[in-house]
Amino acid sequence: MAKQINCPCGEVVRGETDDELVANAEEHIRTAHPEQVGQRSREDILAMSEDAA
């Protein structure tokens, strides 16, 4: 099942698998929040996720 993260900046990051979600979230962090690069673990990212509607 697809998952998503609703970033506080307003962006919605989605992935069909946990691996895809984490990769997409890390890319979003790199491009939109470079000051946070390296501050979120895989577990942190997955903990922020919810099932996509």
mmCIF file as gemmi writes it, N, C-alpha and C atoms, coordinates in Angstrom:
data_model
loop_
_atom_site.group_PDB
_atom_site.id
_atom_site.type_symbol
_atom_site.label_atom_id
_atom_site.label_alt_id
_atom_site.label_comp_id
_atom_site.label_asym_id
_atom_site.label_entity_id
_atom_site.label_seq_id
_atom_site.pdbx_PDB_ins_code
_atom_site.Cartn_x
_atom_site.Cartn_y
_atom_site.Cartn_z
_atom_site.occupancy
_atom_site.B_iso_or_equiv
_atom_site.pdbx_formal_charge
_atom_site.auth_seq_id
_atom_site.auth_asym_id
_atom_site.pdbx_PDB_model_num
ATOM 1 N N . MET Axp A 1 ? 0.841 -1.182 0 1 0 ? 1 A 1
ATOM 2 C CA . MET Axp A 1 ? 0 0 0 1 0 ? 1 A 1
ATOM 3 C C . MET Axp A 1 ? 0.883 1.241 0 1 0 ? 1 A 1
ATOM 4 N N . ALA Axp A 2 ? 0.477 2.223 -0.776 1 0 ? 2 A 1
ATOM 5 C CA . ALA Axp A 2 ? 1.216 3.466 -0.867 1 0 ? 2 A 1
ATOM 6 C C . ALA Axp A 2 ? 1.145 4.218 0.463 1 0 ? 2 A 1
ATOM 7 N N . LYS Axp A 3 ? 2.219 4.956 0.741 1 0 ? 3 A 1
ATOM 8 C CA . LYS Axp A 3 ? 2.284 5.781 1.947 1 0 ? 3 A 1
ATOM 9 C C . LYS Axp A 3 ? 2.639 7.201 1.554 1 0 ? 3 A 1
ATOM 10 N N . GLN Axp A 4 ? 2.369 8.112 2.461 1 0 ? 4 A 1
ATOM 11 C CA . GLN Axp A 4 ? 2.693 9.503 2.207 1 0 ? 4 A 1
ATOM 12 C C . GLN Axp A 4 ? 3.113 10.192 3.495 1 0 ? 4 A 1
ATOM 13 N N . ILE Axp A 5 ? 3.802 11.3 3.31 1 0 ? 5 A 1
ATOM 14 C CA . ILE Axp A 5 ? 4.179 12.189 4.41 1 0 ? 5 A 1
ATOM 15 C C . ILE Axp A 5 ? 3.704 13.578 4.028 1 0 ? 5 A 1
ATOM 16 N N . ASN Axp A 6 ? 2.979 14.21 4.923 1 0 ? 6 A 1
ATOM 17 C CA . ASN Axp A 6 ? 2.55 15.594 4.729 1 0 ? 6 A 1
ATOM 18 C C . ASN Axp A 6 ? 3.578 16.499 5.408 1 0 ? 6 A 1
ATOM 19 N N . CYS Axp A 7 ? 4.47 17.054 4.606 1 0 ? 7 A 1
ATOM 20 C CA . CYS Axp A 7 ? 5.535 17.9 5.145 1 0 ? 7 A 1
ATOM 21 C C . CYS Axp A 7 ? 4.942 19.218 5.638 1 0 ? 7 A 1
ATOM 22 N N . PRO Axp A 8 ? 5.469 19.755 6.723 1 0 ? 8 A 1
ATOM 23 C CA . PRO Axp A 8 ? 4.981 21.045 7.219 1 0 ? 8 A 1
ATOM 24 C C . PRO Axp A 8 ? 5.09 22.179 6.192 1 0 ? 8 A 1
ATOM 25 N N . CYS Axp A 9 ? 5.947 22.028 5.178 1 0 ? 9 A 1
ATOM 26 C CA . CYS Axp A 9 ? 6.074 23.07 4.16 1 0 ? 9 A 1
ATOM 27 C C . CYS Axp A 9 ? 4.918 23.047 3.175 1 0 ? 9 A 1
ATOM 28 N N . GLY Axp A 10 ? 4.066 22.018 3.269 1 0 ? 10 A 1
ATOM 29 C CA . GLY Axp A 10 ? 2.917 21.924 2.377 1 0 ? 10 A 1
ATOM 30 C C . GLY Axp A 10 ? 3.06 20.866 1.297 1 0 ? 10 A 1
ATOM 31 N N . GLU Axp A 11 ? 4.246 20.364 1.097 1 0 ? 11 A 1
ATOM 32 C CA . GLU Axp A 11 ? 4.498 19.324 0.1 1 0 ? 11 A 1
ATOM 33 C C . GLU Axp A 11 ? 4.03 17.971 0.627 1 0 ? 11 A 1
ATOM 34 N N . VAL Axp A 12 ? 3.487 17.149 -0.257 1 0 ? 12 A 1
ATOM 35 C CA . VAL Axp A 12 ? 3.121 15.78 0.079 1 0 ? 12 A 1
ATOM 36 C C . VAL Axp A 12 ? 4.105 14.864 -0.633 1 0 ? 12 A 1
ATOM 37 N N . VAL Axp A 13 ? 4.802 14.038 0.139 1 0 ? 13 A 1
ATOM 38 C CA . VAL Axp A 13 ? 5.783 13.102 -0.402 1 0 ? 13 A 1
ATOM 39 C C . VAL Axp A 13 ? 5.166 11.714 -0.365 1 0 ? 13 A 1
ATOM 40 N N . ARG Axp A 14 ? 5.192 11.018 -1.499 1 0 ? 14 A 1
ATOM 41 C CA . ARG Axp A 14 ? 4.545 9.707 -1.597 1 0 ? 14 A 1
ATOM 42 C C . ARG Axp A 14 ? 5.531 8.641 -2.047 1 0 ? 14 A 1
ATOM 43 N N . GLY Axp A 15 ? 5.177 7.397 -1.751 1 0 ? 15 A 1
ATOM 44 C CA . GLY Axp A 15 ? 5.936 6.253 -2.224 1 0 ? 15 A 1
ATOM 45 C C . GLY Axp A 15 ? 5.068 5.017 -2.209 1 0 ? 15 A 1
ATOM 46 N N . GLU Axp A 16 ? 5.274 4.148 -3.187 1 0 ? 16 A 1
ATOM 47 C CA . GLU Axp A 16 ? 4.512 2.901 -3.265 1 0 ? 16 A 1
ATOM 48 C C . GLU Axp A 16 ? 5.028 1.866 -2.266 1 0 ? 16 A 1
ATOM 49 N N . THR Axp A 17 ? 6.3 1.981 -1.902 1 0 ? 17 A 1
ATOM 50 C CA . THR Axp A 17 ? 6.917 1.071 -0.93 1 0 ? 17 A 1
ATOM 51 C C . THR Axp A 17 ? 7.628 1.914 0.117 1 0 ? 17 A 1
ATOM 52 N N . ASP Axp A 18 ? 8.02 1.281 1.218 1 0 ? 18 A 1
ATOM 53 C CA . ASP Axp A 18 ? 8.79 2.005 2.243 1 0 ? 18 A 1
ATOM 54 C C . ASP Axp A 18 ? 10.079 2.551 1.644 1 0 ? 18 A 1
ATOM 55 N N . ASP Axp A 19 ? 10.766 1.734 0.847 1 0 ? 19 A 1
ATOM 56 C CA . ASP Axp A 19 ? 12.033 2.182 0.253 1 0 ? 19 A 1
ATOM 57 C C . ASP Axp A 19 ? 11.826 3.394 -0.657 1 0 ? 19 A 1
ATOM 58 N N . GLU Axp A 20 ? 10.77 3.378 -1.457 1 0 ? 20 A 1
ATOM 59 C CA . GLU Axp A 20 ? 10.495 4.498 -2.355 1 0 ? 20 A 1
ATOM 60 C C . GLU Axp A 20 ? 10.114 5.743 -1.558 1 0 ? 20 A 1
ATOM 61 N N . LEU Axp A 21 ? 9.313 5.569 -0.518 1 0 ? 21 A 1
ATOM 62 C CA . LEU Axp A 21 ? 8.933 6.706 0.32 1 0 ? 21 A 1
ATOM 63 C C . LEU Axp A 21 ? 10.157 7.339 0.964 1 0 ? 21 A 1
ATOM 64 N N . VAL Axp A 22 ? 11.034 6.523 1.528 1 0 ? 22 A 1
ATOM 65 C CA . VAL Axp A 22 ? 12.234 7.043 2.18 1 0 ? 22 A 1
ATOM 66 C C . VAL Axp A 22 ? 13.11 7.768 1.155 1 0 ? 22 A 1
ATOM 67 N N . ALA Axp A 23 ? 13.304 7.191 -0.023 1 0 ? 23 A 1
ATOM 68 C CA . ALA Axp A 23 ? 14.112 7.834 -1.061 1 0 ? 23 A 1
ATOM 69 C C . ALA Axp A 23 ? 13.505 9.162 -1.484 1 0 ? 23 A 1
ATOM 70 N N . ASN Axp A 24 ? 12.198 9.191 -1.674 1 0 ? 24 A 1
ATOM 71 C CA . ASN Axp A 24 ? 11.523 10.43 -2.075 1 0 ? 24 A 1
ATOM 72 C C . ASN Axp A 24 ? 11.591 11.484 -0.964 1 0 ? 24 A 1
ATOM 73 N N . ALA Axp A 25 ? 11.445 11.046 0.274 1 0 ? 25 A 1
ATOM 74 C CA . ALA Axp A 25 ? 11.532 11.981 1.402 1 0 ? 25 A 1
ATOM 75 C C . ALA Axp A 25 ? 12.944 12.548 1.525 1 0 ? 25 A 1
ATOM 76 N N . GLU Axp A 26 ? 13.95 11.696 1.361 1 0 ? 26 A 1
ATOM 77 C CA . GLU Axp A 26 ? 15.33 12.179 1.437 1 0 ? 26 A 1
ATOM 78 C C . GLU Axp A 26 ? 15.625 13.17 0.316 1 0 ? 26 A 1
ATOM 79 N N . GLU Axp A 27 ? 15.096 12.916 -0.875 1 0 ? 27 A 1
ATOM 80 C CA . GLU Axp A 27 ? 15.269 13.857 -1.983 1 0 ? 27 A 1
ATOM 81 C C . GLU Axp A 27 ? 14.556 15.171 -1.683 1 0 ? 27 A 1
ATOM 82 N N . HIS Axp A 28 ? 13.361 15.105 -1.127 1 0 ? 28 A 1
ATOM 83 C CA . HIS Axp A 28 ? 12.64 16.321 -0.753 1 0 ? 28 A 1
ATOM 84 C C . HIS Axp A 28 ? 13.426 17.122 0.285 1 0 ? 28 A 1
ATOM 85 N N . ILE Axp A 29 ? 13.976 16.433 1.261 1 0 ? 29 A 1
ATOM 86 C CA . ILE Axp A 29 ? 14.779 17.119 2.278 1 0 ? 29 A 1
ATOM 87 C C . ILE Axp A 29 ? 15.985 17.795 1.629 1 0 ? 29 A 1
ATOM 88 N N . ARG Axp A 30 ? 16.667 17.084 0.722 1 0 ? 30 A 1
ATOM 89 C CA . ARG Axp A 30 ? 17.845 17.663 0.049 1 0 ? 30 A 1
ATOM 90 C C . ARG Axp A 30 ? 17.498 18.924 -0.731 1 0 ? 30 A 1
ATOM 91 N N . THR Axp A 31 ? 16.361 18.907 -1.405 1 0 ? 31 A 1
ATOM 92 C CA . THR Axp A 31 ? 16.032 20.038 -2.274 1 0 ? 31 A 1
ATOM 93 C C . THR Axp A 31 ? 15.295 21.164 -1.549 1 0 ? 31 A 1
ATOM 94 N N . ALA Axp A 32 ? 14.398 20.826 -0.632 1 0 ? 32 A 1
ATOM 95 C CA . ALA Axp A 32 ? 13.565 21.851 0.006 1 0 ? 32 A 1
ATOM 96 C C . ALA Axp A 32 ? 14.045 22.263 1.396 1 0 ? 32 A 1
ATOM 97 N N . HIS Axp A 33 ? 14.781 21.365 2.067 1 0 ? 33 A 1
ATOM 98 C CA . HIS Axp A 33 ? 15.208 21.623 3.446 1 0 ? 33 A 1
ATOM 99 C C . HIS Axp A 33 ? 16.665 21.198 3.642 1 0 ? 33 A 1
ATOM 100 N N . PRO Axp A 34 ? 17.591 21.765 2.877 1 0 ? 34 A 1
ATOM 101 C CA . PRO Axp A 34 ? 18.986 21.297 2.937 1 0 ? 34 A 1
ATOM 102 C C . PRO Axp A 34 ? 19.613 21.399 4.33 1 0 ? 34 A 1
ATOM 103 N N . GLU Axp A 35 ? 19.094 22.274 5.167 1 0 ? 35 A 1
ATOM 104 C CA . GLU Axp A 35 ? 19.632 22.4 6.523 1 0 ? 35 A 1
ATOM 105 C C . GLU Axp A 35 ? 19.322 21.172 7.376 1 0 ? 35 A 1
ATOM 106 N N . GLN Axp A 36 ? 18.411 20.305 6.914 1 0 ? 36 A 1
ATOM 107 C CA . GLN Axp A 36 ? 18.025 19.117 7.664 1 0 ? 36 A 1
ATOM 108 C C . GLN Axp A 36 ? 18.642 17.825 7.118 1 0 ? 36 A 1
ATOM 109 N N . VAL Axp A 37 ? 19.473 17.929 6.1 1 0 ? 37 A 1
ATOM 110 C CA . VAL Axp A 37 ? 20.089 16.729 5.526 1 0 ? 37 A 1
ATOM 111 C C . VAL Axp A 37 ? 20.864 15.987 6.61 1 0 ? 37 A 1
ATOM 112 N N . GLY Axp A 38 ? 20.619 14.69 6.7 1 0 ? 38 A 1
ATOM 113 C CA . GLY Axp A 38 ? 21.312 13.841 7.662 1 0 ? 38 A 1
ATOM 114 C C . GLY Axp A 38 ? 20.697 13.826 9.05 1 0 ? 38 A 1
ATOM 115 N N . GLN Axp A 39 ? 19.62 14.567 9.257 1 0 ? 39 A 1
ATOM 116 C CA . GLN Axp A 39 ? 19.01 14.64 10.587 1 0 ? 39 A 1
ATOM 117 C C . GLN Axp A 39 ? 17.845 13.687 10.782 1 0 ? 39 A 1
ATOM 118 N N . ARG Axp A 40 ? 17.379 13.041 9.714 1 0 ? 40 A 1
ATOM 119 C CA . ARG Axp A 40 ? 16.236 12.123 9.8 1 0 ? 40 A 1
ATOM 120 C C . ARG Axp A 40 ? 16.682 10.716 9.412 1 0 ? 40 A 1
ATOM 121 N N . SER Axp A 41 ? 16.467 9.783 10.307 1 0 ? 41 A 1
ATOM 122 C CA . SER Axp A 41 ? 16.79 8.385 9.995 1 0 ? 41 A 1
ATOM 123 C C . SER Axp A 41 ? 15.642 7.773 9.201 1 0 ? 41 A 1
ATOM 124 N N . ARG Axp A 42 ? 15.889 6.603 8.641 1 0 ? 42 A 1
ATOM 125 C CA . ARG Axp A 42 ? 14.841 5.869 7.943 1 0 ? 42 A 1
ATOM 126 C C . ARG Axp A 42 ? 13.648 5.653 8.872 1 0 ? 42 A 1
ATOM 127 N N . GLU Axp A 43 ? 13.925 5.292 10.112 1 0 ? 43 A 1
ATOM 128 C CA . GLU Axp A 43 ? 12.864 5.064 11.091 1 0 ? 43 A 1
ATOM 129 C C . GLU Axp A 43 ? 12.069 6.337 11.36 1 0 ? 43 A 1
ATOM 130 N N . ASP Axp A 44 ? 12.756 7.48 11.444 1 0 ? 44 A 1
ATOM 131 C CA . ASP Axp A 44 ? 12.073 8.761 11.643 1 0 ? 44 A 1
ATOM 132 C C . ASP Axp A 44 ? 11.117 9.043 10.485 1 0 ? 44 A 1
ATOM 133 N N . ILE Axp A 45 ? 11.615 8.83 9.277 1 0 ? 45 A 1
ATOM 134 C CA . ILE Axp A 45 ? 10.807 9.099 8.084 1 0 ? 45 A 1
ATOM 135 C C . ILE Axp A 45 ? 9.581 8.189 8.063 1 0 ? 45 A 1
ATOM 136 N N . LEU Axp A 46 ? 9.775 6.906 8.318 1 0 ? 46 A 1
ATOM 137 C CA . LEU Axp A 46 ? 8.644 5.974 8.294 1 0 ? 46 A 1
ATOM 138 C C . LEU Axp A 46 ? 7.652 6.274 9.418 1 0 ? 46 A 1
ATOM 139 N N . ALA Axp A 47 ? 8.137 6.755 10.556 1 0 ? 47 A 1
ATOM 140 C CA . ALA Axp A 47 ? 7.247 7.106 11.655 1 0 ? 47 A 1
ATOM 141 C C . ALA Axp A 47 ? 6.343 8.287 11.319 1 0 ? 47 A 1
ATOM 142 N N . MET Axp A 48 ? 6.786 9.146 10.398 1 0 ? 48 A 1
ATOM 143 C CA . MET Axp A 48 ? 5.989 10.3 9.976 1 0 ? 48 A 1
ATOM 144 C C . MET Axp A 48 ? 4.97 9.944 8.905 1 0 ? 48 A 1
ATOM 145 N N . SER Axp A 49 ? 5.055 8.741 8.367 1 0 ? 49 A 1
ATOM 146 C CA . SER Axp A 49 ? 4.208 8.376 7.228 1 0 ? 49 A 1
ATOM 147 C C . SER Axp A 49 ? 2.831 7.906 7.65 1 0 ? 49 A 1
ATOM 148 N N . GLU Axp A 50 ? 1.93 7.955 6.675 1 0 ? 50 A 1
ATOM 149 C CA . GLU Axp A 50 ? 0.584 7.437 6.853 1 0 ? 50 A 1
ATOM 150 C C . GLU Axp A 50 ? 0.169 6.788 5.534 1 0 ? 50 A 1
ATOM 151 N N . ASP Axp A 51 ? -0.855 5.961 5.588 1 0 ? 51 A 1
ATOM 152 C CA . ASP Axp A 51 ? -1.357 5.344 4.365 1 0 ? 51 A 1
ATOM 153 C C . ASP Axp A 51 ? -1.881 6.443 3.444 1 0 ? 51 A 1
ATOM 154 N N . ALA Axp A 52 ? -1.521 6.343 2.164 1 0 ? 52 A 1
ATOM 155 C CA . ALA Axp A 52 ? -1.968 7.329 1.185 1 0 ? 52 A 1
ATOM 156 C C . ALA Axp A 52 ? -3.455 7.129 0.898 1 0 ? 52 A 1
ATOM 157 N N . ALA Axp A 53 ? -4.122 8.218 0.686 1 0 ? 53 A 1
ATOM 158 C CA . ALA Axp A 53 ? -5.566 8.158 0.403 1 0 ? 53 A 1
ATOM 159 C C . ALA Axp A 53 ? -5.831 7.756 -1.034 1 0 ? 53 A 1
